[in-house]
């Protein structure tokens, strides 16, 4: 899946309009793939604060 398509998928899920299951069907990807993308996106946007 291309990076722009991944970003679009994450945006749709973050907006709360679609479930993982619905997006998996729409994007023709497994639910586990979508969960991984969501986790990567969350990790990329979080900041690490060691203390």
TIVO-2410 file (N, C-alpha, C; in nm, 3 decimals):
# residues 51
REC num residu      c1      c2      c3 atome chaine
REC   1      X   0.086  -0.117   0.000     N      A
REC   1      X   0.000   0.000   0.000    CA      A
REC   1      X   0.091   0.124   0.000     C      A
REC   2      X   0.059   0.217  -0.085     N      A
REC   2      X   0.142   0.337  -0.099    CA      A
REC   2      X   0.129   0.425   0.026     C      A
REC   3      X   0.234   0.503   0.054     N      A
REC   3      X   0.228   0.593   0.169    CA      A
REC   3      X   0.110   0.691   0.166     C      A
REC   4      X   0.076   0.751   0.051     N      A
REC   4      X  -0.040   0.840   0.051    CA      A
REC   4      X  -0.170   0.765   0.085     C      A
REC   5      X  -0.180   0.644   0.037     N      A
REC   5      X  -0.300   0.564   0.066    CA      A
REC   5      X  -0.304   0.527   0.214     C      A
REC   6      X  -0.188   0.495   0.270     N      A
REC   6      X  -0.180   0.466   0.413    CA      A
REC   6      X  -0.223   0.587   0.495     C      A
REC   7      X  -0.173   0.704   0.458     N      A
REC   7      X  -0.208   0.826   0.530    CA      A
REC   7      X  -0.358   0.854   0.521     C      A
REC   8      X  -0.415   0.832   0.405     N      A
REC   8      X  -0.559   0.854   0.387    CA      A
REC   8      X  -0.639   0.759   0.476     C      A
REC   9      X  -0.597   0.636   0.481     N      A
REC   9      X  -0.664   0.537   0.563    CA      A
REC   9      X  -0.659   0.576   0.711     C      A
REC  10      X  -0.542   0.618   0.757     N      A
REC  10      X  -0.527   0.658   0.897    CA      A
REC  10      X  -0.614   0.780   0.927     C      A
REC  11      X  -0.621   0.873   0.832     N      A
REC  11      X  -0.706   0.991   0.851    CA      A
REC  11      X  -0.853   0.953   0.863     C      A
REC  12      X  -0.897   0.862   0.779     N      A
REC  12      X  -1.036   0.818   0.785    CA      A
REC  12      X  -1.068   0.754   0.920     C      A
REC  13      X  -0.978   0.672   0.967     N      A
REC  13      X  -1.002   0.605   1.095    CA      A
REC  13      X  -0.997   0.706   1.210     C      A
REC  14      X  -0.902   0.798   1.205     N      A
REC  14      X  -0.889   0.899   1.311    CA      A
REC  14      X  -1.013   0.988   1.318     C      A
REC  15      X  -1.077   1.010   1.205     N      A
REC  15      X  -1.197   1.093   1.202    CA      A
REC  15      X  -1.315   1.024   1.270     C      A
REC  16      X  -1.301   0.893   1.291     N      A
REC  16      X  -1.405   0.820   1.361    CA      A
REC  16      X  -1.525   0.784   1.276     C      A
REC  17      X  -1.513   0.802   1.148     N      A
REC  17      X  -1.626   0.776   1.060    CA      A
REC  17      X  -1.639   0.630   1.020     C      A
REC  18      X  -1.528   0.558   1.020     N      A
REC  18      X  -1.528   0.420   0.974    CA      A
REC  18      X  -1.458   0.329   1.073     C      A
REC  19      X  -1.503   0.206   1.079     N      A
REC  19      X  -1.439   0.106   1.164    CA      A
REC  19      X  -1.323   0.042   1.089     C      A
REC  20      X  -1.237  -0.025   1.164     N      A
REC  20      X  -1.125  -0.096   1.102    CA      A
REC  20      X  -1.179  -0.199   1.003     C      A
REC  21      X  -1.282  -0.271   1.041     N      A
REC  21      X  -1.338  -0.374   0.954    CA      A
REC  21      X  -1.388  -0.314   0.822     C      A
REC  22      X  -1.457  -0.202   0.831     N      A
REC  22      X  -1.509  -0.137   0.710    CA      A
REC  22      X  -1.395  -0.086   0.623     C      A
REC  23      X  -1.294  -0.026   0.685     N      A
REC  23      X  -1.181   0.024   0.609    CA      A
REC  23      X  -1.100  -0.089   0.546     C      A
REC  24      X  -1.088  -0.200   0.616     N      A
REC  24      X  -1.017  -0.315   0.562    CA      A
REC  24      X  -1.083  -0.362   0.433     C      A
REC  25      X  -1.213  -0.366   0.434     N      A
REC  25      X  -1.287  -0.408   0.314    CA      A
REC  25      X  -1.272  -0.304   0.204     C      A
REC  26      X  -1.284  -0.178   0.238     N      A
REC  26      X  -1.275  -0.070   0.141    CA      A
REC  26      X  -1.136  -0.065   0.076     C      A
REC  27      X  -1.032  -0.083   0.156     N      A
REC  27      X  -0.895  -0.073   0.107    CA      A
REC  27      X  -0.837  -0.208   0.065     C      A
REC  28      X  -0.918  -0.312   0.074     N      A
REC  28      X  -0.875  -0.446   0.036    CA      A
REC  28      X  -0.746  -0.486   0.108     C      A
REC  29      X  -0.748  -0.471   0.239     N      A
REC  29      X  -0.634  -0.505   0.324    CA      A
REC  29      X  -0.687  -0.580   0.445     C      A
REC  30      X  -0.598  -0.653   0.512     N      A
REC  30      X  -0.641  -0.725   0.631    CA      A
REC  30      X  -0.655  -0.628   0.748     C      A
REC  31      X  -0.737  -0.667   0.843     N      A
REC  31      X  -0.754  -0.584   0.962    CA      A
REC  31      X  -0.622  -0.569   1.036     C      A
REC  32      X  -0.542  -0.676   1.042     N      A
REC  32      X  -0.414  -0.668   1.113    CA      A
REC  32      X  -0.321  -0.566   1.048     C      A
REC  33      X  -0.326  -0.555   0.915     N      A
REC  33      X  -0.246  -0.454   0.846    CA      A
REC  33      X  -0.289  -0.315   0.888     C      A
REC  34      X  -0.419  -0.295   0.898     N      A
REC  34      X  -0.469  -0.163   0.936    CA      A
REC  34      X  -0.435  -0.128   1.080     C      A
REC  35      X  -0.440  -0.227   1.168     N      A
REC  35      X  -0.400  -0.202   1.306    CA      A
REC  35      X  -0.251  -0.164   1.313     C      A
REC  36      X  -0.168  -0.231   1.233     N      A
REC  36      X  -0.025  -0.197   1.231    CA      A
REC  36      X  -0.005  -0.055   1.180     C      A
REC  37      X  -0.076  -0.018   1.075     N      A
REC  37      X  -0.064   0.118   1.022    CA      A
REC  37      X  -0.106   0.221   1.126     C      A
REC  38      X  -0.213   0.190   1.197     N      A
REC  38      X  -0.260   0.282   1.301    CA      A
REC  38      X  -0.157   0.299   1.411     C      A
REC  39      X  -0.095   0.187   1.451     N      A
REC  39      X   0.007   0.193   1.556    CA      A
REC  39      X   0.130   0.270   1.510     C      A
REC  40      X   0.171   0.249   1.385     N      A
REC  40      X   0.286   0.322   1.331    CA      A
REC  40      X   0.258   0.472   1.327     C      A
REC  41      X   0.138   0.508   1.286     N      A
REC  41      X   0.101   0.649   1.278    CA      A
REC  41      X   0.101   0.712   1.417     C      A
REC  42      X   0.050   0.639   1.515     N      A
REC  42      X   0.047   0.689   1.652    CA      A
REC  42      X   0.189   0.707   1.706     C      A
REC  43      X   0.275   0.612   1.677     N      A
REC  43      X   0.413   0.619   1.724    CA      A
REC  43      X   0.487   0.735   1.657     C      A
REC  44      X   0.457   0.760   1.531     N      A
REC  44      X   0.523   0.866   1.459    CA      A
REC  44      X   0.482   1.005   1.507     C      A
REC  45      X   0.362   1.017   1.559     N      A
REC  45      X   0.313   1.147   1.601    CA      A
REC  45      X   0.336   1.174   1.749     C      A
REC  46      X   0.365   1.069   1.825     N      A
REC  46      X   0.389   1.090   1.968    CA      A
REC  46      X   0.532   1.138   1.990     C      A
REC  47      X   0.551   1.212   2.094     N      A
REC  47      X   0.686   1.257   2.126    CA      A
REC  47      X   0.736   1.180   2.246     C      A
REC  48      X   0.861   1.148   2.240     N      A
REC  48      X   0.923   1.072   2.349    CA      A
REC  48      X   0.978   1.169   2.450     C      A
REC  49      X   0.936   1.159   2.572     N      A
REC  49      X   0.982   1.245   2.680    CA      A
REC  49      X   1.044   1.157   2.788     C      A
REC  50      X   1.177   1.149   2.792     N      A
REC  50      X   1.243   1.057   2.885    CA      A
REC  50      X   1.233   1.099   3.031     C      A
REC  51      X   1.177   1.210   3.059     N      A
REC  51      X   1.161   1.241   3.201    CA      A
REC  51      X   1.192   1.379   3.230     C      A
***
